[in-house]
């Protein structure tokens, strides 16, 4: 697609020359002698690059530049100026002009400047499209869930996103904590700035410090050049600290200082660097218990836990499983160039009844495996992994998921709730059949559904 260039100059000769030259190079040119008309044209048309003279009646090139920077900040502006007005052109560069050329200009100089501006405009357009794709992918609307627990998560995302307060996302491994962090960022005023992610468990303490704070050249063996850390990379944006519960005591102290003072120092450096970032942290640990045990600082915990979003495990929002299955089936079918009608009813029953200790990540993996290995158009129970169909293993998994310290009455309640839920699934949610499977009356089943807050569909 050709680059659209708007030329503004009250001298007709220059308009004709520039239009002829740039048209021959394949650019789409709009040449106007009235700058006010030009600005109105920008409101209605697609413009990629602006070339404007500095001295014009009604509006100056400086006026044009300021209007473009305010309303179309992604569009590069090239200033044309007479030799005696270079000083004003330099001032325009400080304000944000892409380049300036002096009249009379050499054709090669002009073409080089325009080529660079066109390349810059193309890059800006690609970046805007990428940001829109990311925003769409990570918007709360694309986190799958219609259950009550997930509706509460969506509500918290919408409430938390507009502010700058730290957000702590908790939940088991595989529940989608980074997806929620991305959604908070993309729904916030910082969405056009970087989202930078760090896994605190994946790096040793020394490496993590350099990764977060950066380092100066020569600060340690192997530091052959200055390196900006993740805090600096995330400036004006969001820094996501995953597995925050794994931070060493020293790193907890340093993170607390950043949260309090909004400044950092690179490893081996002495300069204080201001950073404007929002911290979103996540953990699958119970940080409150870690505070009680003395392994996590209480002051840091309260700094991080200003807004708390708890992600439920998949087994506590089973009504979302069929929707998630449909979503991932479409995704992996397209990636593998296959077509599926869906899961058979019995296969769907097994998928809905399974405990999913690995949560959404495990569900996603199982569906991808089924898509790759299934030859027909319907995924049946024969296509499912053995652990999904092993009811004894499922029951054992349900028991293993219980806390080790729990009184017997609570443990039995959890087990009974699992059995009631499984009977409902296997009876296709026909309560009479589910009650028969459990050898209880329908009225007793109704009581247990209410007791355990189980949806009877």
C-alpha positions in Angstrom: 0.0 0.0 0.0 1.4 3.4 -1.1 2.3 6.0 1.6 -0.1 9.0 1.7 1.8 12.3 1.9 0.2 15.7 2.6 2.3 18.7 1.4 1.5 22.2 2.7 3.2 25.2 1.0 1.8 28.6 -0.1 4.4 28.7 -2.9 2.7 27.0 -5.9 6.0 26.2 -7.6 7.2 24.1 -4.7 3.9 22.3 -4.6 4.2 21.4 -8.2 7.8 20.2 -7.9 7.2 18.1 -4.8 4.1 16.6 -6.2 5.8 15.6 -9.4 8.9 14.2 -7.7 7.1 12.2 -5.1 4.4 10.9 -7.4 7.1 9.5 -9.7 8.4 7.5 -6.6 5.0 5.9 -6.1 3.7 8.0 -3.2 0.1 9.2 -3.0 0.3 13.0 -2.9 -2.2 15.7 -1.7 -0.7 19.2 -2.3 -2.5 22.2 -0.7 -1.5 25.8 -0.4 -3.9 26.6 2.5 -2.7 25.0 5.8 -6.1 25.3 7.4 -7.6 23.3 4.6 -4.8 20.8 5.1 -5.6 20.3 8.7 -9.2 19.8 7.9 -8.2 17.3 5.3 -6.3 15.3 7.9 -9.4 14.9 10.0 -11.2 13.3 7.1 -8.5 11.4 5.2 -5.7 8.9 5.7 -2.3 10.7 6.0 1.0 8.9 6.7 3.5 11.8 6.3 3.2 15.6 6.4 5.6 17.9 4.6 5.0 21.6 5.6 6.7 24.9 4.9 7.6 26.9 7.9 6.4 30.3 6.8 2.8 30.4 5.5 -0.1 32.8 5.9 -2.8 32.0 8.5 -0.8 29.1 10.1 2.9 28.5 10.4 4.7 25.2 10.0 5.1 25.3 13.8 1.3 25.6 14.2 0.8 22.6 11.8 3.4 20.6 13.7 1.8 21.3 17.1 -1.7 20.3 15.7 -0.3 17.0 14.3 1.6 16.1 17.5 -1.6 16.8 19.5 -4.1 15.0 17.3 -2.0 12.5 15.2 1.1 11.9 17.2 2.1 8.9 15.1 2.4 10.9 11.9 6.0 12.2 11.1 6.2 15.9 10.1 9.0 17.2 7.8 9.6 21.0 8.0 10.7 23.0 5.0 12.4 26.3 5.7 14.5 29.0 4.0 18.2 29.0 4.9 17.8 32.0 7.2 15.2 30.3 9.3 17.2 27.2 10.3 17.0 28.2 13.9 13.2 28.0 14.0 13.5 24.6 12.3 15.8 23.3 15.0 13.3 24.5 17.6 10.6 22.5 15.7 12.8 19.4 15.9 12.8 19.8 19.7 9.0 19.9 19.7 8.9 16.7 17.7 9.4 17.4 14.0 10.8 14.3 12.2 13.3 16.2 10.0 13.8 19.6 8.3 15.2 20.5 4.9 16.3 23.9 3.7 15.1 25.6 0.5 16.3 25.4 -2.1 16.8 21.7 -1.4 18.8 19.0 -3.2 16.5 16.3 -4.6 18.6 13.5 -3.0 18.3 15.1 0.4 14.6 15.5 0.1 14.0 11.9 -1.1 16.2 10.5 1.7 14.2 12.4 4.3 10.9 11.3 2.8 12.0 7.7 2.6 12.9 7.6 6.2 9.7 9.3 7.2 7.7 6.8 5.2 9.5 3.9 6.8 8.9 5.4 10.2 5.2 5.8 9.4 4.9 2.2 8.3 6.5 1.0 11.5 4.2 3.1 13.5 1.2 1.7 11.7 2.4 -1.9 12.2 2.9 -1.2 15.9 -0.6 0.3 16.3 -2.1 -2.8 14.6 0.0 -5.0 16.9 -1.2 -3.1 19.9 -4.8 -3.5 18.8 -4.4 -7.2 18.3 -2.8 -7.6 21.7 -5.5 -5.4 23.3 -8.2 -7.6 21.7 -6.5 -10.8 22.6 -6.0 -9.8 26.3 -9.2 -7.9 26.9 -11.4 -9.2 29.7 -14.0 -10.2 27.0 -11.5 -12.8 25.7 -11.0 -14.5 29.1 -13.4 -17.4 28.9 -16.0 -17.8 31.7 -19.6 -17.3 32.5 -19.6 -18.7 35.9 -20.2 -16.6 39.0 -16.6 -16.7 40.2 -15.3 -15.5 36.8 -17.9 -12.8 36.6 -16.5 -11.5 39.9 -13.0 -11.6 38.3 -14.1 -9.6 35.3 -15.7 -7.1 37.7 -12.5 -6.7 39.6 -10.4 -6.2 36.4 -12.7 -3.4 35.3 -12.6 -1.8 38.7 -8.8 -2.1 39.1 -7.7 -1.2 35.6 -8.2 2.6 35.6 -6.0 3.2 38.7 -2.3 3.0 39.4 -2.5 0.8 42.6 -0.6 -2.5 42.7 -2.6 -5.6 42.0 -2.0 -9.0 43.5 -3.4 -12.0 41.5 -3.7 -15.3 43.3 -4.6 -18.7 42.2 -3.3 -22.2 41.4 -0.8 -22.9 38.6 -2.5 -22.9 35.2 -5.5 -20.7 36.1 -4.4 -17.9 33.8 -2.9 -15.3 36.1 -0.8 -13.6 33.4 -3.8 -13.4 31.1 -5.6 -11.4 33.8 -2.5 -9.2 34.3 -2.5 -8.5 30.6 -6.2 -7.7 30.8 -5.7 -5.2 33.6 -2.9 -3.5 31.6 -4.9 -3.4 28.3 -7.9 -2.0 30.1 -5.9 0.7 31.8 -4.7 4.2 30.6 -1.2 2.6 30.3 -2.3 0.3 27.5 -0.2 2.0 24.8 2.9 1.6 26.9 5.0 -1.5 27.6 3.7 -4.6 29.4 6.9 -6.3 30.8 6.8 -9.7 32.4 9.3 -11.4 34.7 9.1 -14.8 36.3 10.7 -14.5 39.7 11.1 -18.2 40.1 12.9 -18.8 36.8 16.0 -16.8 37.8 18.5 -17.0 40.6 18.6 -14.0 43.0 21.8 -12.5 41.4 20.5 -12.8 37.9 17.1 -11.6 38.8 18.5 -8.4 40.4 20.4 -7.6 37.2 17.3 -8.5 35.1 15.0 -6.2 37.1 17.4 -3.2 37.8 19.8 -3.5 34.9 23.5 -3.0 35.3 26.4 -0.7 34.5 29.2 -1.7 32.2 31.9 -3.4 34.3 29.7 -3.9 37.3 30.5 -7.6 37.4 32.4 -10.2 35.3 30.6 -10.5 32.0 28.9 -7.0 32.2 30.5 -5.8 29.0 27.9 -3.1 28.3 25.3 -1.0 30.1 22.0 -2.8 30.3 18.6 -1.4 31.1 16.5 -3.6 33.4 12.9 -4.5 33.3 11.9 -1.6 35.6 13.2 0.9 33.0 11.8 -1.1 30.1 8.3 -0.9 31.8 8.5 2.9 32.3 5.0 4.4 31.8 3.6 0.9 31.5 3.1 -2.2 33.7 5.6 -4.6 35.2 4.2 -8.1 35.9 6.1 -10.0 38.5 5.0 -13.6 38.3 5.7 -16.1 41.2 6.3 -13.1 43.5 6.3 -15.5 46.5 9.7 -16.8 45.4 11.6 -13.6 45.9 14.6 -13.8 48.3 14.6 -11.6 51.4 17.1 -9.2 49.9 15.0 -8.8 46.7 11.9 -8.2 48.8 13.7 -5.3 50.5 14.7 -3.8 47.1 11.3 -4.2 45.6 9.7 -2.5 48.6 12.1 0.5 48.1 11.0 0.8 44.5 7.3 0.7 45.4 7.9 3.4 48.1 10.3 5.8 46.3 9.5 5.1 42.6 13.2 5.1 41.9 15.9 2.5 41.1 19.6 2.2 40.8 21.3 -0.1 38.3 23.6 -2.8 39.6 27.0 -1.2 40.0 25.6 2.3 39.5 25.2 5.3 41.7 22.6 7.4 39.7 19.0 7.4 40.9 16.6 6.7 38.0 12.9 7.6 38.3 10.5 5.0 37.0 6.7 5.4 36.4 5.4 1.9 36.5 2.4 -0.1 37.8 3.2 -3.3 39.5 1.0 -6.3 39.0 2.1 -9.4 40.9 1.0 -13.0 40.9 1.5 -16.1 43.0 0.2 -19.6 43.6 1.4 -19.4 47.2 -0.6 -18.2 50.3 1.4 -15.0 51.0 -0.5 -14.3 54.2 0.7 -17.6 55.6 4.2 -16.8 54.3 4.1 -13.6 56.2 3.1 -15.5 59.4 5.9 -18.0 58.7 8.4 -15.1 58.3 9.4 -15.9 54.7 7.7 -12.9 53.2 7.8 -9.3 54.5 4.6 -8.1 55.9 5.1 -4.5 54.7 5.8 -5.7 51.1 2.7 -7.9 51.3 0.4 -5.0 52.1 2.1 -2.9 49.4 1.4 -5.5 46.8 -2.1 -6.5 48.1 -3.8 -3.2 47.5 -6.2 -4.7 45.0 -6.6 -8.5 45.1 -7.9 -10.7 42.3 -8.4 -14.4 43.1 -8.6 -16.8 40.2 -10.7 -19.9 41.0 -9.4 -23.3 40.0 -11.2 -24.9 37.0 -12.9 -27.5 39.3 -14.8 -24.7 41.0 -16.2 -23.3 37.8 -17.1 -26.4 35.9 -19.9 -24.7 34.0 -17.2 -22.9 32.1 -15.5 -26.1 30.8 -17.8 -26.7 27.8 -17.2 -23.1 26.6 -13.5 -23.4 27.0 -13.5 -26.7 25.2 -15.3 -25.1 22.2 -12.8 -22.2 22.2 -9.6 -24.3 22.3 -11.1 -26.8 19.8 -11.6 -24.1 17.3 -8.1 -22.7 18.0 -6.2 -25.9 17.6 -8.3 -27.2 14.7 -7.4 -24.1 12.7 -3.7 -24.4 13.6 -3.6 -28.1 12.5 -5.8 -27.6 9.4 -8.5 -30.0 10.7 -12.3 -29.8 11.1 -14.1 -31.2 14.1 -17.8 -31.4 15.0 -16.9 -31.4 18.7 -16.7 -33.9 21.6 -19.1 -36.8 21.9 -21.6 -36.5 24.9 -19.7 -39.1 26.9 -16.3 -37.5 26.2 -17.7 -34.2 27.3 -19.1 -35.8 30.5 -15.6 -37.1 31.3 -14.0 -33.7 30.5 -16.5 -31.9 32.7 -16.2 -34.3 35.6 -12.4 -34.4 35.7 -10.7 -32.5 38.6 -8.1 -30.7 36.4 -5.3 -30.3 38.8 -3.4 -28.3 36.1 -6.4 -26.1 35.5 -6.8 -24.2 32.2 -3.2 -25.0 31.1 -3.9 -28.7 31.4 -7.3 -28.5 29.7 -5.7 -26.6 26.8 -2.9 -29.3 26.5 -5.5 -32.1 26.5 -7.5 -30.5 23.7 -4.5 -29.9 21.6 -3.4 -33.5 22.0 -6.9 -34.7 21.0 -6.9 -32.5 17.9 -3.5 -33.8 16.8 -4.1 -37.5 17.4 -7.8 -37.9 16.5 -8.5 -39.0 12.9 -12.3 -38.6 12.9 -14.4 -35.5 13.1 -15.8 -36.2 16.6 -13.5 -36.6 19.7 -14.8 -39.6 21.6 -13.8 -41.2 25.0 -11.4 -43.4 23.1 -9.4 -40.3 22.1 -9.1 -38.9 25.6 -5.9 -39.4 27.7 -6.1 -42.3 30.2 -6.1 -40.1 33.3 -9.3 -38.3 32.1 -11.2 -41.6 31.9 -9.8 -43.2 35.1 -12.5 -42.5 37.7 -10.4 -44.0 40.5 -7.6 -41.7 39.7 -10.1 -38.8 39.5 -11.4 -39.6 42.9 -7.9 -40.0 44.3 -7.0 -36.6 42.6 -10.0 -35.0 44.4 -8.8 -36.4 47.7 -5.2 -35.3 47.1 -6.4 -31.8 46.4 -7.8 -31.5 49.9 -5.6 -29.7 52.5 -3.7 -32.0 54.8 -5.0 -30.2 57.8 -8.7 -30.4 57.6 -11.4 -31.7 60.0 -13.2 -34.9 58.9 -16.6 -33.2 58.5 -15.2 -30.7 56.0 -13.3 -33.4 54.1 -16.4 -35.6 53.8 -18.4 -32.6 52.6 -15.9 -31.9 49.8 -15.9 -35.6 48.8 -19.7 -35.7 48.8 -19.9 -32.6 46.7 -17.5 -34.1 44.2 -19.6 -37.3 44.0 -22.8 -35.3 43.6 -21.3 -33.2 40.8 -20.0 -36.3 39.0 -23.3 -38.0 39.2 -25.0 -34.9 37.7 -22.5 -34.9 34.8 -22.9 -38.6 34.0 -26.7 -38.3 34.1 -26.6 -35.3 31.7 -27.9 -33.2 34.5 -31.2 -35.2 34.8 -31.7 -35.0 38.6 -33.8 -38.2 38.8 -31.1 -40.2 37.2 -28.4 -38.6 39.3 -30.3 -39.4 42.5 -30.7 -43.0 41.3 -26.9 -43.3 40.7 -26.3 -42.1 44.2 -29.1 -44.3 45.7 -30.8 -41.3 47.3 -34.1 -39.6 46.8 -34.6 -36.6 44.5 -35.5 -34.4 47.4 -32.3 -35.3 49.2 -30.3 -34.6 46.0 -32.0 -31.1 45.8 -30.9 -30.5 49.4 -27.3 -31.4 48.7 -27.3 -29.3 45.5 -28.4 -26.3 47.6 -26.0 -27.2 50.4 -22.9 -27.3 48.2 -24.0 -24.5 45.8 -23.9 -26.8 42.8 -25.7 -25.7 39.7 -28.3 -28.2 38.5 -28.2 -26.6 35.1 
